[in-house]
Amino acid sequence: MASLRSLPDGCASATSLVVQNAAGTLTVVETCLAQLGSVDVDDLALHCSVEHPDGLQCTCLAEVFKLTSGECLLEMTRLRGDSVLFSLVFRLLRAFLATGTMP
């Protein structure tokens, strides 16, 4: 696994989650996103294309950063597509990380 990029404290967005284990978290995120769409894996990032049955589409990126405090941060970014579908994907991911099952 490559080294995590650093992110200064205070730079987290509303679609960020503090995590303990970077590699383990990416594996869990990949499992979750694969249930929602197609996933391309880069070393420390996941690109996911999601298509909703209603015709909505979005492409998102999940990356893990190292904070100056030593913790890790999972950052989800909408690259293109529908923002409402992205919000749904993020909520499902957050629930999956908390429970280990897809709601």
Secondary structure as a PSIPRED ss2 file (coil, helix, strand):
# PSIPRED VFORMAT (PSIPRED V4.0)

   1 M C   1.000  0.000  0.000
   2 A C   1.000  0.000  0.000
   3 S C   1.000  0.000  0.000
   4 L C   1.000  0.000  0.000
   5 R E   0.000  0.000  1.000
   6 S E   0.000  0.000  1.000
   7 L E   0.000  0.000  1.000
   8 P C   1.000  0.000  0.000
   9 D C   1.000  0.000  0.000
  10 G C   1.000  0.000  0.000
  11 C C   1.000  0.000  0.000
  12 A C   1.000  0.000  0.000
  13 S C   1.000  0.000  0.000
  14 A C   1.000  0.000  0.000
  15 T C   1.000  0.000  0.000
  16 S E   0.000  0.000  1.000
  17 L E   0.000  0.000  1.000
  18 V E   0.000  0.000  1.000
  19 V E   0.000  0.000  1.000
  20 Q C   1.000  0.000  0.000
  21 N C   1.000  0.000  0.000
  22 A H   0.000  1.000  0.000
  23 A H   0.000  1.000  0.000
  24 G H   0.000  1.000  0.000
  25 T H   0.000  1.000  0.000
  26 L H   0.000  1.000  0.000
  27 T H   0.000  1.000  0.000
  28 V H   0.000  1.000  0.000
  29 V H   0.000  1.000  0.000
  30 E H   0.000  1.000  0.000
  31 T H   0.000  1.000  0.000
  32 C H   0.000  1.000  0.000
  33 L H   0.000  1.000  0.000
  34 A H   0.000  1.000  0.000
  35 Q H   0.000  1.000  0.000
  36 L H   0.000  1.000  0.000
  37 G E   0.000  0.000  1.000
  38 S E   0.000  0.000  1.000
  39 V E   0.000  0.000  1.000
  40 D E   0.000  0.000  1.000
  41 V E   0.000  0.000  1.000
  42 D C   1.000  0.000  0.000
  43 D C   1.000  0.000  0.000
  44 L C   1.000  0.000  0.000
  45 A E   0.000  0.000  1.000
  46 L E   0.000  0.000  1.000
  47 H E   0.000  0.000  1.000
  48 C E   0.000  0.000  1.000
  49 S E   0.000  0.000  1.000
  50 V E   0.000  0.000  1.000
  51 E E   0.000  0.000  1.000
  52 H C   1.000  0.000  0.000
  53 P C   1.000  0.000  0.000
  54 D C   1.000  0.000  0.000
  55 G C   1.000  0.000  0.000
  56 L C   1.000  0.000  0.000
  57 Q E   0.000  0.000  1.000
  58 C E   0.000  0.000  1.000
  59 T E   0.000  0.000  1.000
  60 C E   0.000  0.000  1.000
  61 L E   0.000  0.000  1.000
  62 A E   0.000  0.000  1.000
  63 E E   0.000  0.000  1.000
  64 V E   0.000  0.000  1.000
  65 F E   0.000  0.000  1.000
  66 K E   0.000  0.000  1.000
  67 L E   0.000  0.000  1.000
  68 T C   1.000  0.000  0.000
  69 S C   1.000  0.000  0.000
  70 G C   1.000  0.000  0.000
  71 E C   1.000  0.000  0.000
  72 C E   0.000  0.000  1.000
  73 L E   0.000  0.000  1.000
  74 L E   0.000  0.000  1.000
  75 E E   0.000  0.000  1.000
  76 M E   0.000  0.000  1.000
  77 T E   0.000  0.000  1.000
  78 R E   0.000  0.000  1.000
  79 L E   0.000  0.000  1.000
  80 R E   0.000  0.000  1.000
  81 G E   0.000  0.000  1.000
  82 D C   1.000  0.000  0.000
  83 S H   0.000  1.000  0.000
  84 V H   0.000  1.000  0.000
  85 L H   0.000  1.000  0.000
  86 F H   0.000  1.000  0.000
  87 S H   0.000  1.000  0.000
  88 L H   0.000  1.000  0.000
  89 V H   0.000  1.000  0.000
  90 F H   0.000  1.000  0.000
  91 R H   0.000  1.000  0.000
  92 L H   0.000  1.000  0.000
  93 L H   0.000  1.000  0.000
  94 R H   0.000  1.000  0.000
  95 A H   0.000  1.000  0.000
  96 F H   0.000  1.000  0.000
  97 L H   0.000  1.000  0.000
  98 A H   0.000  1.000  0.000
  99 T H   0.000  1.000  0.000
 100 G C   1.000  0.000  0.000
 101 T C   1.000  0.000  0.000
 102 M C   1.000  0.000  0.000
 103 P C   1.000  0.000  0.000
